[in-house]
Amino acid sequence: MIQQRYVVANAKDVIKTIEMEKIPAPQLIISSPPYFDLLNYNNNKQQVGYGQKSYNDYLDVLCKVFQDCYDISTADATFWLVVDTFKKNKEVKLFPFDIVSKLKENSKKTWILRDIIIWDKGKNLPWNHKGNFKNQHEYILFFTKGDNFKFKVDRVREILDLKKWWKTYPERYNPDGKAPSNVWSFTTPIRGWGNSKQNHLCPFPFPLVEKIISLCTDEDDWILDPFAGSGSVLAMANEMQRNSVGLDVNKAYKKRFEDEVLVGVKKYWQKRVKELEEAKLLFANFKETNNKLRKLKVASNICEYLNKVNKHEFVYYTKDKSKNNVEITVLQNGTAPKVDLDNEELSQLIRQSKISAKVIIETDSKFTEKLNEAKAYKYKFNKFFSYTSTCKMQNVLESESKFEFMYSDIAIKIRND
């Protein structure tokens, strides 16, 4: 049974709290700490940041919490820290990078910074002043405990924002979709998590938490947030069948979590489950389409190359043989073509497309005998992503425009826009 624990406790006591609650070692830590003394969370005397004497003392306390998380986590654990720079006495504090430096300074064996993601929040605070731009982003620091960490990138691939030339350069796109970049766009909730207003100053949007959980955990894994706040991490983990534990010193936040966030996440996840089911079909269709495009592009390039080196035009029929194989039949048309594909540009395309192409030369009679009744899709060589019409191969030889097209049993029609 999936467990969800929101514990009113201090992040500085994370090891003691985990032991008292009998929580197994977490595989994932997601959190965002208080920003030094910029915000006062309900005047709680135990809070980290506000009321501390110096920025350096604050960093020491904060990094001690993160090191404790390191010590109690599994060997394959990852740590995702959402942080930003801030100004103090008119000077920018490089807070994210100070954390990294302090961790290394204080501990010989600590978190390894793997990457930095820019979180584009879409919206920003509606004010700025001299020397300040409106702040619309935060940093997400991605740490690992070692080299053997969970990173399920195929779960978060994308296909909805493909560039307009994806159909003409299919070999440049993974059939499973685009791997995520290091810029993520998620809008911060401005109306809370359900029908309520926002009661926490820095809530995590559910889609952001979902993405991290999908990347670095499996069902039944444990997730820890030492600065739980609104509890978005715990709420999302529960819907995704992960165990979770969060700590926060503010009792009011736990109440809001129970009354508002848990209600909001259920509404989000009900809608999201339907979207994920629909996405499965979209990804399956994209994978099939990408494979067809690769085959047709390789075939059309081979056909054009053979026309060029032989200084002669031929009739070509491309047949889909298997997952990554295509067969190209060349009709002699009174002249036997020289089939030499030793061309660096063509070879590079074939390698990049991961398509194996076999070229067969046939006489007129054998060609007619084999493909007499075959239905064919007509493609212009430079427009392999969309057939122009259909025909029967028995009529091709009588056509005056027979050399202007490549014929295939592969059907694909994508709008050219």
Secondary structure as UniProt FT lines:
FT   STRAND          4..8
FT   HELIX           11..13
FT   HELIX           14..20
FT   TURN            21..22
FT   STRAND          28..31
FT   TURN            36..37
FT   TURN            42..43
FT   TURN            45..46
FT   TURN            50..51
FT   HELIX           55..72
FT   TURN            75..76
FT   STRAND          78..83
FT   STRAND          86..88
FT   TURN            89..90
FT   STRAND          91..93
FT   HELIX           95..106
FT   STRAND          112..120
FT   TURN            130..131
FT   STRAND          137..144
FT   HELIX           153..156
FT   TURN            160..161
FT   TURN            164..168
FT   HELIX           170..172
FT   TURN            175..176
FT   STRAND          183..185
FT   HELIX           206..216
FT   TURN            219..220
FT   STRAND          222..225
FT   TURN            226..227
FT   TURN            229..230
FT   HELIX           232..239
FT   TURN            240..241
FT   STRAND          243..248
FT   HELIX           251..256
FT   HELIX           257..261
FT   HELIX           262..310
FT   STRAND          315..322
FT   TURN            323..324
FT   STRAND          325..331
FT   TURN            333..334
FT   HELIX           344..353
FT   STRAND          356..362
FT   HELIX           364..371
FT   TURN            372..373
FT   STRAND          375..380
FT   TURN            381..382
FT   TURN            384..385
FT   STRAND          389..392
FT   HELIX           393..396
FT   TURN            397..398
FT   TURN            400..401
FT   HELIX           402..404
FT   STRAND          405..408
//
